[in-house]
Amino acid sequence: MRLKKIFLATIAVIISVTCTGCRQNSHSSNKISTRKITPVDFSHVKINDNFWSPRLKNHVLHTLPVCIDQIENKTGRIRNFENAARRSGEHSGIFYDDSDVYKALEGMAYSLINNPNPELERKADEWIDKFAAAQEPDGYINTFYTLTGRDKRWTNMDKHEMYCAGHMMEAAVAYYKATGKRKLLDVSIRMADHMMDRFGPGKRHWVPGHEEIELALVKLYEVTNREKYLDFAYWLLEERGHGHGSKGTEGTWNP
């Protein structure tokens, strides 16, 4: 009987310690991470095989030059930034064309990781200089509104202002990780702060007409460690479903 009591007492102590540990682990797990699966960052991956390596070389030799030619010569996309920097001239193309330039730059950044290319990097730096010059004093950057009417900024949720800004942020983060250069990252931070000065809890409501800015803000948070960008991304997600949408964001988006 005495052995039985000792055994039961021992079991009770073990259960008590285990449950205490469970509670402690449960409490601390809430602070561990905002994601359950952590991806391997592209800047930490080197590809050297017989399947992907030739395709990545082809990307450098053929795909990117075609993209650059389209942006610089076949369309007016890069000229929009040049005109915006001068605050004069016409805007060529449609209101979301800035995003295509940012996407191409992001592709350059990915390419530079596995295929360093000084000429390509110089071209990227040249574009970034033009982006920075096009940014307005208050941090706003969007060539469509800078050239067609600054008084119309942030008046139409469907005009992709945050969408373009999001692609700029993704390009900035990628280029920073690929090269360590932060000029475009600083431009992106200023644009993010510009948006947060105007939108958020206790400020103006806003529902982006096209998703993109939310994931870009998360990436910006991850490289800057500024939690306000993560909070702003969450706020933008929560804005949907409350009837704040207007001017084109109805129907399919139904905010």
ZAMAR-87058 format. One record per residue (C-alpha): residue number from 1; x, z, y. Coordinates in pm, whole numbers, plus 32768, in hexadecimal, padded with zeros to 4 digits. Each point is the difference from the previous one (the first is absolute). Example, Ala and Ser with C-alpha at 12.3 -4.5 7.8 and 13.67 -1.06 7.14 Angstrom:
// residues 2
<rec><i>1</i><u>84CE</u><w>830C</w><v>7E3E</v></rec>
<rec><i>2</i><u>8089</u><w>7FBE</w><v>8158</v></rec>
***
This chain:
// residues 255
<rec><i>1</i><u>8000</u><w>8000</w><v>8000</v></rec>
<rec><i>2</i><u>811B</u><w>805A</w><v>80EC</v></rec>
<rec><i>3</i><u>80AA</u><w>7EB0</w><v>7FBC</v></rec>
<rec><i>4</i><u>7EB8</u><w>7F4D</w><v>8047</v></rec>
<rec><i>5</i><u>7FDF</u><w>80B1</w><v>8152</v></rec>
<rec><i>6</i><u>8166</u><w>7FA6</w><v>805A</v></rec>
<rec><i>7</i><u>7FC0</u><w>7E96</w><v>7F9D</v></rec>
<rec><i>8</i><u>7EC1</u><w>7FE9</w><v>80CF</v></rec>
<rec><i>9</i><u>80AC</u><w>80A2</w><v>812B</v></rec>
<rec><i>10</i><u>811D</u><w>7F06</w><v>7FE7</v></rec>
<rec><i>11</i><u>7F0C</u><w>7EDA</w><v>7FF4</v></rec>
<rec><i>12</i><u>7F48</u><w>808B</w><v>8130</v></rec>
<rec><i>13</i><u>8146</u><w>8014</w><v>80C6</v></rec>
<rec><i>14</i><u>805D</u><w>7E99</w><v>7F9F</v></rec>
<rec><i>15</i><u>7EAA</u><w>7F7B</w><v>8067</v></rec>
<rec><i>16</i><u>8010</u><w>80BF</w><v>8149</v></rec>
<rec><i>17</i><u>815A</u><w>7F77</w><v>8055</v></rec>
<rec><i>18</i><u>7F9C</u><w>7E9E</w><v>7F99</v></rec>
<rec><i>19</i><u>7EC3</u><w>8003</w><v>80D3</v></rec>
<rec><i>20</i><u>80BF</u><w>8086</w><v>812B</v></rec>
<rec><i>21</i><u>80F7</u><w>7EE4</w><v>7FDA</v></rec>
<rec><i>22</i><u>7EE2</u><w>7F08</w><v>7FE5</v></rec>
<rec><i>23</i><u>7F69</u><w>807F</w><v>8144</v></rec>
<rec><i>24</i><u>8150</u><w>7FEE</w><v>80AD</v></rec>
<rec><i>25</i><u>8040</u><w>7EA0</w><v>7F80</v></rec>
<rec><i>26</i><u>7EA2</u><w>7F94</w><v>8065</v></rec>
<rec><i>27</i><u>8033</u><w>808C</w><v>815D</v></rec>
<rec><i>28</i><u>8153</u><w>7F5E</w><v>802F</v></rec>
<rec><i>29</i><u>7F93</u><w>7EB0</w><v>7F6F</v></rec>
<rec><i>30</i><u>7F1E</u><w>7FCD</w><v>812C</v></rec>
<rec><i>31</i><u>8137</u><w>7FE8</w><v>80D9</v></rec>
<rec><i>32</i><u>80D3</u><w>7F26</w><v>7F1D</v></rec>
<rec><i>33</i><u>7F9C</u><w>7E9D</w><v>8057</v></rec>
<rec><i>34</i><u>7EF8</u><w>7F20</w><v>8096</v></rec>
<rec><i>35</i><u>8019</u><w>7F1A</w><v>7ED4</v></rec>
<rec><i>36</i><u>7FF9</u><w>8030</w><v>7E88</v></rec>
<rec><i>37</i><u>80E6</u><w>7EDC</w><v>7FB2</v></rec>
<rec><i>38</i><u>8137</u><w>7FC1</w><v>80CF</v></rec>
<rec><i>39</i><u>806A</u><w>7E91</w><v>7FFF</v></rec>
<rec><i>40</i><u>8169</u><w>7F94</w><v>7FF2</v></rec>
<rec><i>41</i><u>8058</u><w>7F84</w><v>815C</v></rec>
<rec><i>42</i><u>8069</u><w>7E93</w><v>8011</v></rec>
<rec><i>43</i><u>813F</u><w>8061</w><v>80B5</v></rec>
<rec><i>44</i><u>806F</u><w>80B8</w><v>7EC4</v></rec>
<rec><i>45</i><u>7FCB</u><w>7ED9</w><v>7F17</v></rec>
<rec><i>46</i><u>8108</u><w>7EFB</w><v>7FAF</v></rec>
<rec><i>47</i><u>7F96</u><w>7ECD</w><v>7F3B</v></rec>
<rec><i>48</i><u>8104</u><w>7F44</w><v>7F36</v></rec>
<rec><i>49</i><u>7F67</u><w>7F47</w><v>7EDC</v></rec>
<rec><i>50</i><u>7FC6</u><w>7E9E</w><v>7F85</v></rec>
<rec><i>51</i><u>7E8F</u><w>7FF1</w><v>805A</v></rec>
<rec><i>52</i><u>7FCD</u><w>809B</w><v>8159</v></rec>
<rec><i>53</i><u>8157</u><w>7FCB</w><v>809C</v></rec>
<rec><i>54</i><u>7FE5</u><w>7E82</w><v>8011</v></rec>
<rec><i>55</i><u>7EA5</u><w>8020</w><v>8096</v></rec>
<rec><i>56</i><u>807A</u><w>80F3</w><v>8108</v></rec>
<rec><i>57</i><u>811A</u><w>7F0F</w><v>8055</v></rec>
<rec><i>58</i><u>7F00</u><w>7EEA</w><v>801F</v></rec>
<rec><i>59</i><u>7F3A</u><w>80E2</w><v>80E9</v></rec>
<rec><i>60</i><u>8131</u><w>8020</w><v>80E2</v></rec>
<rec><i>61</i><u>8065</u><w>7E92</w><v>7FF3</v></rec>
<rec><i>62</i><u>7EAA</u><w>7F5D</w><v>801C</v></rec>
<rec><i>63</i><u>7ED3</u><w>80E1</w><v>803A</v></rec>
<rec><i>64</i><u>8082</u><w>80C9</w><v>8127</v></rec>
<rec><i>65</i><u>808B</u><w>7ECF</w><v>80BB</v></rec>
<rec><i>66</i><u>7EAA</u><w>7F5C</w><v>7FE4</v></rec>
<rec><i>67</i><u>7F58</u><w>813A</w><v>8087</v></rec>
<rec><i>68</i><u>80F6</u><w>8015</w><v>8121</v></rec>
<rec><i>69</i><u>7FCD</u><w>7E90</w><v>8053</v></rec>
<rec><i>70</i><u>7E87</u><w>802D</w><v>8001</v></rec>
<rec><i>71</i><u>8015</u><w>812C</w><v>80E6</v></rec>
<rec><i>72</i><u>8102</u><w>7F73</w><v>80F0</v></rec>
<rec><i>73</i><u>7FB9</u><w>7E8A</w><v>8004</v></rec>
<rec><i>74</i><u>7EBD</u><w>7F99</w><v>7F55</v></rec>
<rec><i>75</i><u>7F22</u><w>8106</w><v>80A7</v></rec>
<rec><i>76</i><u>8007</u><w>80CB</w><v>813F</v></rec>
<rec><i>77</i><u>801D</u><w>8150</w><v>7F5B</v></rec>
<rec><i>78</i><u>8159</u><w>8065</w><v>807D</v></rec>
<rec><i>79</i><u>7FBC</u><w>7F62</w><v>8153</v></rec>
<rec><i>80</i><u>7EDC</u><w>80EE</w><v>8029</v></rec>
<rec><i>81</i><u>80F8</u><w>8121</w><v>8001</v></rec>
<rec><i>82</i><u>80E2</u><w>7F4B</w><v>80F5</v></rec>
<rec><i>83</i><u>7ED9</u><w>7FC2</w><v>80EA</v></rec>
<rec><i>84</i><u>7F85</u><w>8165</w><v>7FD9</v></rec>
<rec><i>85</i><u>8157</u><w>8081</w><v>8062</v></rec>
<rec><i>86</i><u>7FE6</u><w>7F37</w><v>8143</v></rec>
<rec><i>87</i><u>7E92</u><w>8067</w><v>8028</v></rec>
<rec><i>88</i><u>7FAE</u><w>7E94</w><v>8042</v></rec>
<rec><i>89</i><u>7FA1</u><w>7EC4</w><v>7F44</v></rec>
<rec><i>90</i><u>7EF4</u><w>7FAD</w><v>7F03</v></rec>
<rec><i>91</i><u>7FBC</u><w>8098</w><v>7EAD</v></rec>
<rec><i>92</i><u>8014</u><w>7F04</w><v>7EE6</v></rec>
<rec><i>93</i><u>7F36</u><w>8029</w><v>7EC1</v></rec>
<rec><i>94</i><u>7F07</u><w>8108</w><v>7F96</v></rec>
<rec><i>95</i><u>7FF4</u><w>8172</w><v>8059</v></rec>
<rec><i>96</i><u>80A6</u><w>807F</w><v>7EC1</v></rec>
<rec><i>97</i><u>812B</u><w>7F13</w><v>8000</v></rec>
<rec><i>98</i><u>80F7</u><w>8115</w><v>805A</v></rec>
<rec><i>99</i><u>7FCF</u><w>808A</w><v>7EA3</v></rec>
<rec><i>100</i><u>8094</u><w>7EC7</w><v>7F5D</v></rec>
<rec><i>101</i><u>8148</u><w>8031</w><v>80BA</v></rec>
<rec><i>102</i><u>8010</u><w>816B</w><v>7F93</v></rec>
<rec><i>103</i><u>7FB7</u><w>7FA1</w><v>7E97</v></rec>
<rec><i>104</i><u>811C</u><w>7F03</w><v>8003</v></rec>
<rec><i>105</i><u>80EB</u><w>8107</w><v>808D</v></rec>
<rec><i>106</i><u>7F9A</u><w>80F2</w><v>7EEF</v></rec>
<rec><i>107</i><u>8057</u><w>7EF3</w><v>7F02</v></rec>
<rec><i>108</i><u>8156</u><w>7FD9</w><v>80A1</v></rec>
<rec><i>109</i><u>8039</u><w>8175</w><v>7FDF</v></rec>
<rec><i>110</i><u>7FAA</u><w>8000</w><v>7E8E</v></rec>
<rec><i>111</i><u>80E8</u><w>7ED8</w><v>7FCB</v></rec>
<rec><i>112</i><u>8127</u><w>80A5</w><v>80AC</v></rec>
<rec><i>113</i><u>8006</u><w>811A</w><v>7F01</v></rec>
<rec><i>114</i><u>8065</u><w>7F24</w><v>7EDB</v></rec>
<rec><i>115</i><u>808E</u><w>7ED9</w><v>80C0</v></rec>
<rec><i>116</i><u>80BC</u><w>8070</w><v>8139</v></rec>
<rec><i>117</i><u>8005</u><w>7EE3</w><v>80F8</v></rec>
<rec><i>118</i><u>809C</u><w>802E</w><v>815A</v></rec>
<rec><i>119</i><u>7F56</u><w>7EC9</w><v>808A</v></rec>
<rec><i>120</i><u>7EAA</u><w>8075</w><v>7F8A</v></rec>
<rec><i>121</i><u>803F</u><w>815B</w><v>808E</v></rec>
<rec><i>122</i><u>8063</u><w>7F6A</w><v>8150</v></rec>
<rec><i>123</i><u>7EBC</u><w>7F3A</w><v>8005</v></rec>
<rec><i>124</i><u>7F3B</u><w>813D</w><v>7FB4</v></rec>
<rec><i>125</i><u>80B1</u><w>80B9</w><v>811A</v></rec>
<rec><i>126</i><u>7FB2</u><w>7EDF</w><v>80EC</v></rec>
<rec><i>127</i><u>7E8D</u><w>801A</w><v>7FAE</v></rec>
<rec><i>128</i><u>8002</u><w>8179</w><v>8025</v></rec>
<rec><i>129</i><u>8096</u><w>7FDF</w><v>815B</v></rec>
<rec><i>130</i><u>7EDA</u><w>7F21</w><v>805C</v></rec>
<rec><i>131</i><u>7F05</u><w>80F8</w><v>7F72</v></rec>
<rec><i>132</i><u>8099</u><w>811B</w><v>80C8</v></rec>
<rec><i>133</i><u>7FFB</u><w>7F30</w><v>813E</v></rec>
<rec><i>134</i><u>7E90</u><w>7FB1</w><v>7FCB</v></rec>
<rec><i>135</i><u>7F9F</u><w>8170</w><v>7FE6</v></rec>
<rec><i>136</i><u>7F47</u><w>8080</w><v>8131</v></rec>
<rec><i>137</i><u>8073</u><w>8139</w><v>80BD</v></rec>
<rec><i>138</i><u>7EEF</u><w>80D7</w><v>7F60</v></rec>
<rec><i>139</i><u>8070</u><w>7FA1</w><v>7EA1</v></rec>
<rec><i>140</i><u>7EF3</u><w>7EF9</w><v>7FBF</v></rec>
<rec><i>141</i><u>806E</u><w>7EC2</w><v>7F52</v></rec>
<rec><i>142</i><u>7F1C</u><w>7EDB</w><v>7FB0</v></rec>
<rec><i>143</i><u>804C</u><w>7EAA</w><v>808F</v></rec>
<rec><i>144</i><u>7E97</u><w>7F8B</w><v>7FF5</v></rec>
<rec><i>145</i><u>7F82</u><w>8105</w><v>80F5</v></rec>
<rec><i>146</i><u>813E</u><w>800D</w><v>80D1</v></rec>
<rec><i>147</i><u>7FD4</u><w>7E8B</w><v>8045</v></rec>
<rec><i>148</i><u>7E85</u><w>7FD8</w><v>8004</v></rec>
<rec><i>149</i><u>7F88</u><w>813B</w><v>80AC</v></rec>
<rec><i>150</i><u>8093</u><w>815C</w><v>8005</v></rec>
<rec><i>151</i><u>7EB2</u><w>8089</w><v>8076</v></rec>
<rec><i>152</i><u>7F6C</u><w>7FA1</w><v>7EAE</v></rec>
<rec><i>153</i><u>80EE</u><w>80D6</w><v>7F34</v></rec>
<rec><i>154</i><u>7F4F</u><w>80E4</w><v>7F07</v></rec>
<rec><i>155</i><u>7EA7</u><w>7F71</w><v>804B</v></rec>
<rec><i>156</i><u>7FBB</u><w>7F44</w><v>7EBC</v></rec>
<rec><i>157</i><u>803A</u><w>80A7</w><v>7EB0</v></rec>
<rec><i>158</i><u>8009</u><w>7EAF</w><v>7F51</v></rec>
<rec><i>159</i><u>8126</u><w>7F72</w><v>80C2</v></rec>
<rec><i>160</i><u>810B</u><w>808B</w><v>7F16</v></rec>
<rec><i>161</i><u>80CC</u><w>80C9</w><v>80FB</v></rec>
<rec><i>162</i><u>803E</u><w>8115</w><v>7F03</v></rec>
<rec><i>163</i><u>802A</u><w>7F01</w><v>7EE9</v></rec>
<rec><i>164</i><u>811E</u><w>7F55</w><v>80B9</v></rec>
<rec><i>165</i><u>8096</u><w>8151</w><v>805A</v></rec>
<rec><i>166</i><u>7FF6</u><w>8064</w><v>7E93</v></rec>
<rec><i>167</i><u>80C4</u><w>7ECF</w><v>7F8F</v></rec>
<rec><i>168</i><u>80FE</u><w>8043</w><v>8111</v></rec>
<rec><i>169</i><u>802A</u><w>8164</w><v>7F7E</v></rec>
<rec><i>170</i><u>802D</u><w>7F8A</w><v>7E9A</v></rec>
<rec><i>171</i><u>8107</u><w>7F05</w><v>8071</v></rec>
<rec><i>172</i><u>80AB</u><w>810C</w><v>80D0</v></rec>
<rec><i>173</i><u>8011</u><w>80F5</w><v>7EDE</v></rec>
<rec><i>174</i><u>8081</u><w>7EF4</w><v>7F12</v></rec>
<rec><i>175</i><u>810B</u><w>7F89</w><v>80F3</v></rec>
<rec><i>176</i><u>806E</u><w>8162</w><v>8049</v></rec>
<rec><i>177</i><u>8028</u><w>8046</w><v>7E8E</v></rec>
<rec><i>178</i><u>80B8</u><w>7EB8</w><v>7FC7</v></rec>
<rec><i>179</i><u>80F1</u><w>8011</w><v>8127</v></rec>
<rec><i>180</i><u>7FEF</u><w>8159</w><v>809E</v></rec>
<rec><i>181</i><u>7FA0</u><w>7F5E</w><v>814B</v></rec>
<rec><i>182</i><u>7EE1</u><w>80B1</w><v>80AD</v></rec>
<rec><i>183</i><u>7FB2</u><w>7F2F</w><v>8133</v></rec>
<rec><i>184</i><u>7EB9</u><w>7F7D</w><v>7F70</v></rec>
<rec><i>185</i><u>7FB7</u><w>8155</w><v>7F6D</v></rec>
<rec><i>186</i><u>800E</u><w>8092</w><v>815E</v></rec>
<rec><i>187</i><u>7F19</u><w>7EEC</w><v>807E</v></rec>
<rec><i>188</i><u>7F0E</u><w>805A</w><v>7EE9</v></rec>
<rec><i>189</i><u>800F</u><w>8172</w><v>8050</v></rec>
<rec><i>190</i><u>7FA8</u><w>7FB6</w><v>816A</v></rec>
<rec><i>191</i><u>7ED8</u><w>7F2B</w><v>7F93</v></rec>
<rec><i>192</i><u>7F87</u><w>810D</w><v>7F0F</v></rec>
<rec><i>193</i><u>8016</u><w>8105</w><v>8113</v></rec>
<rec><i>194</i><u>7F48</u><w>7F14</w><v>80EC</v></rec>
<rec><i>195</i><u>7EE1</u><w>7FE9</w><v>7F08</v></rec>
<rec><i>196</i><u>7FF7</u><w>8175</w><v>7FC6</v></rec>
<rec><i>197</i><u>7FEC</u><w>803E</w><v>8177</v></rec>
<rec><i>198</i><u>7EB6</u><w>7F44</w><v>7FFD</v></rec>
<rec><i>199</i><u>7F63</u><w>803A</w><v>7EAB</v></rec>
<rec><i>200</i><u>7FD3</u><w>812E</w><v>7F23</v></rec>
<rec><i>201</i><u>7F40</u><w>8147</w><v>7FEE</v></rec>
<rec><i>202</i><u>7F68</u><w>804C</w><v>8154</v></rec>
<rec><i>203</i><u>805C</u><w>7EA7</w><v>8082</v></rec>
<rec><i>204</i><u>7F6F</u><w>7EA4</w><v>7FCF</v></rec>
<rec><i>205</i><u>7F6C</u><w>7F94</w><v>7EB5</v></rec>
<rec><i>206</i><u>8097</u><w>7ECD</w><v>7F5D</v></rec>
<rec><i>207</i><u>7FCC</u><w>7F42</w><v>7EBC</v></rec>
<rec><i>208</i><u>810B</u><w>7EF6</w><v>7FBB</v></rec>
<rec><i>209</i><u>7F63</u><w>7EAE</w><v>7FBB</v></rec>
<rec><i>210</i><u>80FC</u><w>7FBF</w><v>7EEB</v></rec>
<rec><i>211</i><u>80AD</u><w>80FF</w><v>7F25</v></rec>
<rec><i>212</i><u>817C</u><w>8017</w><v>8021</v></rec>
<rec><i>213</i><u>8058</u><w>8100</w><v>8108</v></rec>
<rec><i>214</i><u>7FAD</u><w>8120</w><v>7F17</v></rec>
<rec><i>215</i><u>810B</u><w>7FB6</w><v>7EFA</v></rec>
<rec><i>216</i><u>80F9</u><w>7FA2</w><v>8112</v></rec>
<rec><i>217</i><u>7FD5</u><w>8153</w><v>80A5</v></rec>
<rec><i>218</i><u>8048</u><w>80A7</w><v>7EB3</v></rec>
<rec><i>219</i><u>8144</u><w>7F3B</w><v>7FE6</v></rec>
<rec><i>220</i><u>8057</u><w>805D</w><v>8166</v></rec>
<rec><i>221</i><u>7FC4</u><w>816D</w><v>7FAA</v></rec>
<rec><i>222</i><u>80E4</u><w>7FE7</w><v>7ED2</v></rec>
<rec><i>223</i><u>812C</u><w>7F86</w><v>80C9</v></rec>
<rec><i>224</i><u>7FC8</u><w>80D6</w><v>8136</v></rec>
<rec><i>225</i><u>7F78</u><w>813A</w><v>7F59</v></rec>
<rec><i>226</i><u>7F08</u><w>801A</w><v>811F</v></rec>
<rec><i>227</i><u>7EC4</u><w>8081</w><v>7F5D</v></rec>
<rec><i>228</i><u>7F27</u><w>7F91</w><v>8123</v></rec>
<rec><i>229</i><u>8012</u><w>7E9A</w><v>7F80</v></rec>
<rec><i>230</i><u>7F7D</u><w>806B</w><v>7EAC</v></rec>
<rec><i>231</i><u>7EE9</u><w>80C1</w><v>80AC</v></rec>
<rec><i>232</i><u>7FA8</u><w>7ED0</w><v>80D4</v></rec>
<rec><i>233</i><u>7FED</u><w>7F23</w><v>7ECA</v></rec>
<rec><i>234</i><u>7F10</u><w>80FA</w><v>7F62</v></rec>
<rec><i>235</i><u>7F2C</u><w>800C</w><v>813C</v></rec>
<rec><i>236</i><u>7FE1</u><w>7E84</w><v>8005</v></rec>
<rec><i>237</i><u>7F8A</u><w>8001</w><v>7E97</v></rec>
<rec><i>238</i><u>7EFF</u><w>810C</w><v>804C</v></rec>
<rec><i>239</i><u>7F7C</u><w>7F3E</w><v>812D</v></rec>
<rec><i>240</i><u>7F52</u><w>7F0B</w><v>7F19</v></rec>
<rec><i>241</i><u>7E9B</u><w>8043</w><v>7F9F</v></rec>
<rec><i>242</i><u>7F98</u><w>80A9</w><v>8143</v></rec>
<rec><i>243</i><u>7F73</u><w>7ED7</w><v>80BD</v></rec>
<rec><i>244</i><u>8123</u><w>7FDC</w><v>80F1</v></rec>
<rec><i>245</i><u>8033</u><w>7E8E</w><v>7FB7</v></rec>
<rec><i>246</i><u>7FAF</u><w>7EF9</w><v>8104</v></rec>
<rec><i>247</i><u>803A</u><w>7E95</w><v>805F</v></rec>
<rec><i>248</i><u>8047</u><w>7F57</w><v>7EB9</v></rec>
<rec><i>249</i><u>804A</u><w>8122</w><v>7F19</v></rec>
<rec><i>250</i><u>7E9D</u><w>800A</w><v>7F7E</v></rec>
<rec><i>251</i><u>7F8B</u><w>7F57</w><v>7EC0</v></rec>
<rec><i>252</i><u>8114</u><w>7FF5</w><v>7F00</v></rec>
<rec><i>253</i><u>80C6</u><w>811E</w><v>809A</v></rec>
<rec><i>254</i><u>7EC7</u><w>80CA</w><v>8052</v></rec>
<rec><i>255</i><u>80AF</u><w>8123</w><v>80AD</v></rec>
***
